[in-house]
Amino acid sequence: MKKIAILISGQIRIFEKNVSFFDDLKKNLSEFEITIVSSVWENQREMEIFKKKYDVKYINQIKEQDWSSHISKVKFVTWEENSGFKIPNVFHMWYSIIENIKFLEKINKRERINFDYVLRFRTDIICKDGLSFLSNELKNLKDNEVLFPSNLHWKGLNDSFFITSYNTILKFDNFFLFLEKFIKDMRVFDPEYILYSFINENKLKIKLINNFHLALIRIEDSKPTKLVFIPLKDRIQIKIAKQKIKLLKLYNKIKFIIY
């Protein structure tokens, strides 16, 4: 039986809609052995409830870091900044994800579990439709591929839900080095663009789950705090990225019509 590690990182959020989605997710992946491995901020009040509701087997408590020095170096943002995303939260999120990956690697070696796949999961999302396609798409996933939903943000490419092989997720351990250089090069700060650039520049491949649609439970609205400006180079790369993902979506439709 293939083994999946589900990573839940950072802030504990408990929404019954998400718990129901999580239960449905596990049912649709019943042919896999699932283990919840979590690295969350320390001293959160709902720790025990979280562990019980999500059946967390391995949990690691981590300290929040001060990212003010990094944030001060960010020069350009997209219009979504402070409405679709907040700069400090991007740093906190990826720090918790990377710490979770390190914890996963430690558990995998210590317990000799030999995980096959890793699923990044946030507890403020729900599935609108398409869950039945997930298992087959997962079986076809190869090393150096990253599997995303078919919607959210950049038509699927997002940091809320994605799946890789175990070997591929370990390649994310240099994400912060990439992010620091990204900021130093004065590239526009946008979480989806950063993730796309990391995947692209590390020669990983984007794949989309056929008709797998997610929704965020919480949406906040406000204005950007940084200068909204997209340099020409980034504008071109963003357009290429969106067109590439659009073609992948079309490919999925054609594939399922043929077969």
DRENBAMAR-892395 format. One line per field, with one value per residue (C-alpha): residue number from 1; residue in three letters; x, y, z. Coordinates in steps of 0.05 Angstrom, whole numbers, plus 32768, in hexadecimal, padded with zeros to 4 digits. Last residue first. Example, Ala and Ser with C-alpha at 12.3 -4.5 7.8 and 13.67 -1.06 7.14 Angstrom:
2
resi [2, 1]
resn [SER, ALA]
east [8111, 80F6]
north [7FEB, 7FA6]
up [808F, 809C]
//
This chain:
259
resi [259, 258, 257, 256, 255, 254, 253, 252, 251, 250, 249, 248, 247, 246, 245, 244, 243, 242, 241, 240, 239, 238, 237, 236, 235, 234, 233, 232, 231, 230, 229, 228, 227, 226, 225, 224, 223, 222, 221, 220, 219, 218, 217, 216, 215, 214, 213, 212, 211, 210, 209, 208, 207, 206, 205, 204, 203, 202, 201, 200, 199, 198, 197, 196, 195, 194, 193, 192, 191, 190, 189, 188, 187, 186, 185, 184, 183, 182, 181, 180, 179, 178, 177, 176, 175, 174, 173, 172, 171, 170, 169, 168, 167, 166, 165, 164, 163, 162, 161, 160, 159, 158, 157, 156, 155, 154, 153, 152, 151, 150, 149, 148, 147, 146, 145, 144, 143, 142, 141, 140, 139, 138, 137, 136, 135, 134, 133, 132, 131, 130, 129, 128, 127, 126, 125, 124, 123, 122, 121, 120, 119, 118, 117, 116, 115, 114, 113, 112, 111, 110, 109, 108, 107, 106, 105, 104, 103, 102, 101, 100, 99, 98, 97, 96, 95, 94, 93, 92, 91, 90, 89, 88, 87, 86, 85, 84, 83, 82, 81, 80, 79, 78, 77, 76, 75, 74, 73, 72, 71, 70, 69, 68, 67, 66, 65, 64, 63, 62, 61, 60, 59, 58, 57, 56, 55, 54, 53, 52, 51, 50, 49, 48, 47, 46, 45, 44, 43, 42, 41, 40, 39, 38, 37, 36, 35, 34, 33, 32, 31, 30, 29, 28, 27, 26, 25, 24, 23, 22, 21, 20, 19, 18, 17, 16, 15, 14, 13, 12, 11, 10, 9, 8, 7, 6, 5, 4, 3, 2, 1]
resn [TYR, ILE, ILE, PHE, LYS, ILE, LYS, ASN, TYR, LEU, LYS, LEU, LEU, LYS, ILE, LYS, GLN, LYS, ALA, ILE, LYS, ILE, GLN, ILE, ARG, ASP, LYS, LEU, PRO, ILE, PHE, VAL, LEU, LYS, THR, PRO, LYS, SER, ASP, GLU, ILE, ARG, ILE, LEU, ALA, LEU, HIS, PHE, ASN, ASN, ILE, LEU, LYS, ILE, LYS, LEU, LYS, ASN, GLU, ASN, ILE, PHE, SER, TYR, LEU, ILE, TYR, GLU, PRO, ASP, PHE, VAL, ARG, MET, ASP, LYS, ILE, PHE, LYS, GLU, LEU, PHE, LEU, PHE, PHE, ASN, ASP, PHE, LYS, LEU, ILE, THR, ASN, TYR, SER, THR, ILE, PHE, PHE, SER, ASP, ASN, LEU, GLY, LYS, TRP, HIS, LEU, ASN, SER, PRO, PHE, LEU, VAL, GLU, ASN, ASP, LYS, LEU, ASN, LYS, LEU, GLU, ASN, SER, LEU, PHE, SER, LEU, GLY, ASP, LYS, CYS, ILE, ILE, ASP, THR, ARG, PHE, ARG, LEU, VAL, TYR, ASP, PHE, ASN, ILE, ARG, GLU, ARG, LYS, ASN, ILE, LYS, GLU, LEU, PHE, LYS, ILE, ASN, GLU, ILE, ILE, SER, TYR, TRP, MET, HIS, PHE, VAL, ASN, PRO, ILE, LYS, PHE, GLY, SER, ASN, GLU, GLU, TRP, THR, VAL, PHE, LYS, VAL, LYS, SER, ILE, HIS, SER, SER, TRP, ASP, GLN, GLU, LYS, ILE, GLN, ASN, ILE, TYR, LYS, VAL, ASP, TYR, LYS, LYS, LYS, PHE, ILE, GLU, MET, GLU, ARG, GLN, ASN, GLU, TRP, VAL, SER, SER, VAL, ILE, THR, ILE, GLU, PHE, GLU, SER, LEU, ASN, LYS, LYS, LEU, ASP, ASP, PHE, PHE, SER, VAL, ASN, LYS, GLU, PHE, ILE, ARG, ILE, GLN, GLY, SER, ILE, LEU, ILE, ALA, ILE, LYS, LYS, MET]
east [7F3A, 7F35, 7F06, 7F2F, 7F70, 7F50, 7F37, 7F7A, 7F9F, 7F72, 7F85, 7FCE, 7FC7, 7FA9, 7FE3, 8015, 7FED, 7FEE, 8039, 8049, 8021, 8045, 8088, 8078, 8061, 809E, 80CD, 80A4, 80A7, 8065, 8053, 8025, 804D, 8044, 800B, 7FD7, 7F8D, 7F5A, 7F2D, 7F33, 7F19, 7F0D, 7EF3, 7F1F, 7F03, 7F1C, 7F0D, 7F28, 7F10, 7F4D, 7F86, 7FBB, 8005, 803F, 8085, 80C5, 8102, 8119, 810F, 80C7, 80B2, 80D2, 80B6, 806F, 8074, 808B, 8055, 8020, 8039, 8040, 807D, 8094, 80DD, 810F, 814B, 8157, 810F, 8116, 815B, 813C, 8103, 8133, 815A, 8118, 8101, 8140, 811B, 80E9, 8112, 80FB, 80B5, 80CD, 80E8, 80A6, 807E, 8057, 8011, 7FF4, 7FC0, 7FC3, 8002, 7FE1, 7FE6, 7F9F, 7F84, 7FB6, 7F8D, 7F61, 7F4D, 7F61, 7F83, 7FCF, 8000, 804A, 8078, 80C2, 80B7, 8079, 802E, 8004, 7FE7, 7FD5, 7FAC, 7F85, 7F77, 7F63, 7F2D, 7EF6, 7F02, 7EE9, 7EBA, 7EB6, 7EED, 7EF8, 7F32, 7F44, 7F6B, 7FA4, 7FC1, 8005, 8003, 8041, 8049, 806F, 8081, 80B7, 80A1, 80E6, 80D0, 810E, 811B, 80D3, 80CA, 8108, 80F3, 80AE, 80CB, 80F5, 80B7, 808F, 80C6, 80C2, 8077, 807A, 80AD, 8084, 8046, 8069, 808C, 804B, 8026, 8056, 8045, 7FFA, 7FD2, 7F92, 7F80, 7FC2, 7FE6, 7FB5, 7FC8, 800D, 804B, 808D, 80C4, 80CD, 810C, 80E6, 80C3, 8105, 811A, 80D4, 80D3, 80D3, 80CA, 8090, 80A6, 8098, 8070, 8078, 8040, 8040, 8001, 7FCE, 7F87, 7F6C, 7F34, 7F5D, 7F9D, 7F77, 7F4E, 7F8E, 7FB1, 7F76, 7F98, 7FD7, 8017, 8048, 803B, 802E, 8058, 802B, 8032, 7FF0, 7FF9, 7FD0, 7FD8, 7FBB, 7F7F, 7F52, 7F64, 7F1C, 7F0B, 7F46, 7F2E, 7EE7, 7F00, 7F29, 7EEE, 7EC4, 7EFB, 7EFE, 7EB3, 7EBA, 7EED, 7F28, 7F64, 7FA8, 7FDE, 801E, 801E, 7FF1, 801A, 7FF8, 8028, 8011, 8025, 801B, 8000]
north [80A2, 80D6, 8105, 80FE, 8111, 814C, 816A, 8160, 817F, 81BC, 81C5, 81BD, 81F2, 8222, 8214, 8226, 8265, 827B, 826F, 8292, 82CF, 82D0, 82CB, 8305, 8331, 831C, 8335, 8375, 8388, 8382, 83BE, 83C4, 83E9, 83C8, 83C9, 83AC, 83B9, 8391, 8354, 8312, 82CF, 8293, 824F, 824B, 8221, 81E4, 81C6, 8184, 8181, 8157, 815E, 818C, 817E, 81AE, 8194, 81A1, 81BF, 81E4, 8226, 8214, 81FB, 8237, 8267, 824A, 824E, 8297, 82A8, 8288, 82AD, 82F2, 831E, 833F, 8331, 8360, 8330, 8331, 831B, 82DE, 82D0, 82CD, 82A2, 8270, 8269, 8261, 8229, 8200, 81C8, 81C4, 818C, 815E, 8163, 8140, 8101, 80F8, 80FD, 813D, 8156, 819C, 81C2, 8207, 8222, 822E, 821B, 8207, 823A, 826D, 827F, 8244, 8211, 81CE, 81B3, 81A8, 816E, 817C, 8151, 8145, 80FC, 80DE, 80E4, 80B0, 8092, 80D7, 80E8, 80A7, 80B7, 80FF, 80F7, 80E7, 8129, 8150, 8181, 81BC, 81A5, 81CF, 81F9, 8218, 81DD, 81E0, 81A0, 8192, 8149, 811E, 80DE, 809C, 809B, 806B, 805E, 8050, 806C, 8096, 80A6, 80B8, 80DE, 8109, 8116, 8129, 8159, 817A, 817F, 819D, 81D1, 81E2, 81E9, 8213, 8242, 8245, 825C, 828E, 82AE, 82B2, 82CB, 8306, 831C, 831A, 82F7, 82FF, 8342, 835C, 8350, 833C, 8379, 835C, 836E, 8392, 83A6, 836E, 837E, 8394, 8351, 832C, 8356, 8352, 8305, 82F7, 82AD, 8285, 824B, 8202, 81CA, 8185, 8153, 810A, 80E1, 8117, 80FA, 813A, 8144, 8129, 814F, 818F, 8188, 817D, 81BA, 81EA, 821C, 8226, 8225, 8216, 8225, 81E5, 81AE, 8173, 812D, 810A, 80C3, 80A3, 805D, 805E, 8037, 8063, 80A1, 80B4, 80A6, 80D1, 810C, 8104, 8109, 8146, 8167, 815B, 8179, 81B4, 81C1, 81BA, 81F2, 81EC, 8217, 8208, 8236, 8219, 81D9, 819E, 816B, 812C, 80F2, 80BF, 8076, 8044, 8000]
up [7E39, 7E02, 7E27, 7E67, 7E45, 7E1F, 7E61, 7E83, 7E49, 7E4D, 7E97, 7E86, 7E50, 7E82, 7EB1, 7E7B, 7E69, 7EB2, 7EB8, 7E77, 7E8D, 7ED0, 7EAE, 7E7F, 7EB9, 7EE1, 7EAB, 7EA1, 7EEA, 7F10, 7F3C, 7F78, 7FAD, 7FF1, 8023, 7FF4, 8002, 802B, 8026, 804D, 8034, 8061, 804C, 800F, 7FD5, 7FB1, 7F6D, 7F51, 7F09, 7EF4, 7F24, 7F06, 7EF9, 7EFF, 7EF0, 7F18, 7EF7, 7F36, 7F11, 7EFE, 7F43, 7F66, 7F33, 7F3A, 7F86, 7F84, 7F51, 7F7D, 7FBB, 7F9A, 7FA5, 7F64, 7F56, 7F76, 7F6A, 7FB6, 7FC0, 7F94, 7FB2, 7FF7, 7FDD, 7FBC, 7FFC, 8020, 7FF2, 7FFB, 8020, 7FE7, 7FC6, 7FFF, 7FE3, 7FA3, 7FC5, 7FEB, 7FAA, 7FA3, 7FB5, 7FB9, 7FE3, 8001, 7FDD, 7F9A, 7F50, 7F3D, 7F0C, 7F25, 7F63, 7F73, 7F3E, 7F20, 7F5F, 7F60, 7F56, 7F58, 7F2D, 7F38, 7F49, 7F28, 7F35, 7F10, 7F4F, 7F68, 7F2B, 7F35, 7F7E, 7F73, 7F3E, 7F71, 7F95, 7F59, 7F7C, 7FAC, 7FDB, 8019, 8032, 8075, 8093, 8061, 8043, 8022, 800B, 800A, 7FE3, 7FE7, 8031, 8045, 808D, 80AA, 80EE, 80F9, 80B0, 809F, 80E0, 80D3, 808B, 80A2, 80D6, 80A0, 8073, 80AC, 80B9, 806E, 8072, 80B2, 8092, 8053, 8079, 80A6, 806A, 8042, 807F, 8086, 803E, 8044, 800D, 7FE5, 8004, 8021, 7FDF, 7FA7, 7F7D, 7F71, 7F9A, 7F90, 7FC0, 7FF4, 801C, 805A, 805C, 8064, 80A0, 80BE, 80BB, 8105, 8110, 812D, 8159, 8149, 8167, 8147, 813F, 8127, 8124, 8118, 8115, 80F6, 8129, 8163, 8157, 814A, 818A, 81B2, 8193, 8198, 81C6, 819C, 81C6, 818D, 8144, 811C, 80FC, 80E8, 80CD, 80BE, 80A4, 806C, 8051, 800A, 7FEF, 801B, 7FF3, 7FE4, 802D, 8045, 801B, 8033, 807C, 806B, 8048, 8087, 80B2, 8082, 8089, 80D5, 80D6, 8105, 80F7, 8116, 80FB, 80DE, 80B7, 80A4, 807C, 8063, 805B, 8028, 8025, 7FEC, 8000]
//
